[in-house]
Amino acid sequence: MSEKIYVGNGKQVKDYDMVNVNLCLSDIPKEHINEFQGKKYIKLSVAKRREPDNYGRTHSVSVDVYKPAPEQSNESDPF
């Protein structure tokens, strides 16, 4: 398994089932940005932290670096 590429953090919004996140676009490696029909996409994973950090952030955001084996890929699906 490859090392995680962390690109942001999130914070649970009080009394709502919502998480606000901030991403650092400069930290996303170009090889993980996919282009499909003229638009750019990035697969991300959002994970809940065991405990909030010193700034109250409850979630972390990382690049989803999983690449399926060639026989499992679907060419019509860019992800």
C-alpha positions as MATLAB code, in Angstrom:
seq = 'MSEKIYVGNGKQVKDYDMVNVNLCLSDIPKEHINEFQGKKYIKLSVAKRREPDNYGRTHSVSVDVYKPAPEQSNESDPF';
ca = [
       0.000    0.000    0.000;
       1.395    3.402   -0.917;
       1.835    6.271    1.482;
      -1.134    8.615    1.979;
      -1.070   12.022    0.331;
      -2.855   14.377    2.740;
      -4.298   17.455    1.057;
      -6.694   18.913    3.601;
      -8.752   18.801    6.767;
     -12.384   19.054    7.700;
     -14.536   20.013   10.632;
     -17.923   18.628   11.638;
     -20.571   21.370   11.592;
     -22.398   21.448   14.923;
     -25.908   19.994   14.892;
     -25.665   19.075   11.183;
     -24.676   15.926    9.345;
     -22.128   17.907    7.327;
     -18.359   18.344    7.235;
     -16.710   21.483    5.848;
     -13.313   20.788    4.281;
     -10.348   22.843    3.092;
      -8.071   21.461    0.381;
      -4.606   22.540   -0.690;
      -4.731   22.179   -4.467;
      -0.959   22.694   -4.690;
      -0.424   19.451   -2.738;
      -2.301   17.295   -5.291;
       0.208   15.527   -7.546;
      -0.600   16.016  -11.248;
      -0.525   12.262  -11.873;
      -3.658   11.930   -9.706;
      -5.673   14.532  -11.629;
      -7.821   12.832  -14.271;
      -9.301   14.549  -17.297;
     -12.580   13.344  -18.791;
     -14.618   15.133  -21.449;
     -12.647   18.340  -20.942;
     -13.093   18.456  -17.150;
     -10.536   17.694  -14.424;
     -11.296   15.325  -11.553;
      -9.540   14.123   -8.409;
     -10.552   11.148   -6.256;
     -10.400   11.948   -2.562;
     -10.925   10.001    0.647;
     -12.407   11.705    3.699;
     -11.788    9.990    7.024;
     -13.040   10.812   10.493;
     -10.241   11.361   13.004;
     -10.287    9.354   16.228;
     -10.144   12.634   18.128;
     -10.302   16.268   16.971;
      -6.899   17.924   16.573;
      -5.756   21.086   18.381;
      -7.806   23.215   15.957;
     -11.013   21.194   16.340;
     -10.677   19.505   12.943;
     -12.562   16.224   12.988;
     -11.739   14.826    9.519;
      -8.739   14.426    7.219;
      -8.711   14.454    3.414;
      -6.274   12.455    1.292;
      -5.866   11.585   -2.377;
      -7.383    8.216   -3.320;
      -4.361    6.614   -5.003;
      -5.994    3.210   -5.683;
      -5.550    2.038   -9.272;
      -7.536   -1.065  -10.282;
      -5.836   -3.852  -12.188;
      -6.204   -3.412  -15.976;
      -8.727   -6.263  -16.289;
     -10.954   -4.583  -13.667;
     -11.006   -1.131  -15.234;
     -14.015    0.230  -17.103;
     -12.946    2.566  -19.916;
     -16.272    4.438  -19.914;
     -15.815    5.373  -16.246;
     -12.936    7.869  -15.721;
     -12.730    6.959  -12.039;
];
